[in-house]
Amino acid sequence: MQDLESLKKAIAHFKPLTEEAAADFYSIWSEHRVKRKEIISAAGEVEKYIYFVTDGVQRILYQDDHSREATIVFSYAPSFGGVIDSFFLQKPSRYYYESLTPSSFLRAPFDAVDACMQKQEWWSCNAFLPKKNSVSC
């Protein structure tokens, strides 16, 4: 799967995984596709997945009480997407995650990511820090 190879390259920028950690981590991802202008995650809901974008463009947006929208960030391949704070904190989001074009992803559910973090100690504090910024857990 070429998309999985892109994910592996992205993760390699953070910190190399042990063979065991890599087997666990890469096994939890599945393919997901959405159409143009589809709400992937809605405000008020807890983000269930972390996404790795393999194709398309998405945005995270805020909508106020008067239905005015503000785009917070765009995501596109190869990068991570989703409402990350809601995902890791498992708290309802204030934001929407919306596809602007037909989009493809690899996605991993919170329970599986959390299990990897619990099993592999360094994940809890170093998973998304660049190699030069990693800290001792």
C-alpha positions as CSV (number, residue, x, y, z in Angstrom):
1,M,0.0,0.0,0.0
2,Q,1.6,3.2,-1.2
3,D,-0.3,5.4,1.3
4,L,1.2,3.4,4.2
5,E,4.7,4.1,2.8
6,S,3.9,7.8,2.8
7,L,2.8,7.5,6.4
8,K,6.0,5.7,7.3
9,K,8.0,8.4,5.7
10,A,6.1,11.1,7.7
11,I,6.6,9.2,11.0
12,A,10.3,8.8,10.3
13,H,10.7,12.6,10.6
14,F,9.6,12.3,14.2
15,K,11.4,9.4,15.6
16,P,12.3,5.9,14.4
17,L,10.0,3.2,15.7
18,T,11.2,-0.1,17.1
19,E,10.2,-3.2,15.0
20,E,7.5,-4.0,17.6
21,A,6.2,-0.4,17.8
22,A,6.1,-0.2,14.0
23,A,4.1,-3.4,13.7
24,D,1.6,-2.3,16.3
25,F,1.3,1.3,15.0
26,Y,1.0,0.6,11.2
27,S,-1.5,-2.2,11.7
28,I,-4.1,0.2,13.2
29,W,-4.6,2.4,10.0
30,S,-7.4,1.8,7.5
31,E,-8.3,3.6,4.2
32,H,-11.2,6.1,4.2
33,R,-12.6,8.3,1.4
34,V,-15.0,11.2,1.4
35,K,-16.7,13.3,-1.2
36,R,-16.3,17.0,-1.8
37,K,-17.8,19.3,0.9
38,E,-18.5,16.5,3.3
39,I,-18.3,17.1,7.1
40,I,-15.8,14.6,8.3
41,S,-16.1,15.6,12.0
42,A,-18.7,17.9,13.4
43,A,-18.5,20.5,16.2
44,G,-19.8,19.2,19.5
45,E,-18.6,15.7,18.8
46,V,-15.5,14.0,20.1
47,E,-13.0,13.3,17.3
48,K,-12.9,9.5,16.9
49,Y,-9.9,9.3,14.4
50,I,-6.6,10.8,13.6
51,Y,-6.2,11.1,9.9
52,F,-3.2,11.0,7.5
53,V,-4.2,12.8,4.3
54,T,-3.2,10.9,1.1
55,D,-5.2,13.0,-1.4
56,G,-7.4,16.1,-1.5
57,V,-7.8,19.3,0.6
58,Q,-9.7,19.7,3.8
59,R,-10.2,22.5,6.3
60,I,-10.9,22.9,10.0
61,L,-13.4,25.6,10.6
62,Y,-15.2,27.4,13.4
63,Q,-18.8,28.5,13.0
64,D,-20.2,31.1,15.5
65,D,-23.7,31.5,16.8
66,H,-24.6,33.7,13.7
67,S,-23.4,31.0,11.3
68,R,-20.3,33.0,10.3
69,E,-17.4,30.7,9.4
70,A,-13.7,31.1,10.0
71,T,-11.2,28.7,8.5
72,I,-8.5,27.8,11.1
73,V,-6.2,25.6,9.0
74,F,-6.1,23.6,5.7
75,S,-4.8,20.1,5.4
76,Y,-3.5,18.2,2.4
77,A,-1.2,15.3,1.5
78,P,1.0,14.2,3.0
79,S,0.1,15.5,6.4
80,F,-2.0,14.7,9.5
81,G,-5.5,15.9,9.8
82,G,-8.5,15.9,12.0
83,V,-9.4,17.9,15.1
84,I,-6.3,16.9,17.0
85,D,-7.1,18.5,20.3
86,S,-10.5,16.8,20.5
87,F,-8.9,13.5,19.4
88,F,-6.1,13.4,22.1
89,L,-8.2,15.0,24.9
90,Q,-11.3,13.0,24.0
91,K,-13.4,16.2,24.6
92,P,-16.1,17.6,22.3
93,S,-14.7,19.8,19.5
94,R,-15.5,23.4,18.8
95,Y,-14.5,22.9,15.2
96,Y,-15.7,21.1,12.0
97,Y,-13.4,19.1,9.8
98,E,-14.6,19.4,6.2
99,S,-13.4,18.1,2.8
100,L,-13.1,20.8,0.2
101,T,-12.3,18.3,-2.6
102,P,-12.8,14.5,-2.8
103,S,-10.3,13.2,-0.3
104,S,-8.6,10.0,0.8
105,F,-7.0,9.2,4.1
106,L,-5.5,6.6,6.3
107,R,-7.2,6.9,9.6
108,A,-6.7,5.3,13.0
109,P,-9.3,5.2,15.9
110,F,-8.5,6.7,19.3
111,D,-8.7,3.4,21.2
112,A,-6.0,1.8,18.9
113,V,-3.7,4.9,19.1
114,D,-4.2,5.0,22.8
115,A,-3.3,1.3,23.1
116,C,-0.1,1.9,21.1
117,M,0.7,4.9,23.4
118,Q,0.2,2.8,26.5
119,K,2.2,-0.1,25.2
120,Q,5.1,1.9,23.8
121,E,6.2,4.3,26.6
122,W,8.0,6.9,24.4
123,W,4.8,7.6,22.5
124,S,3.2,9.3,25.4
125,C,5.7,12.3,25.3
126,N,7.6,12.0,22.0
127,A,5.2,10.8,19.4
128,F,4.9,14.1,17.5
129,L,8.1,15.9,18.5
130,P,10.8,16.2,15.9
131,K,13.9,14.0,16.7
132,K,16.0,17.0,17.9
133,N,13.2,18.0,20.4
134,S,12.5,14.7,22.0
135,V,12.5,14.5,25.7
136,S,13.1,11.8,28.3
137,C,9.9,10.2,29.5
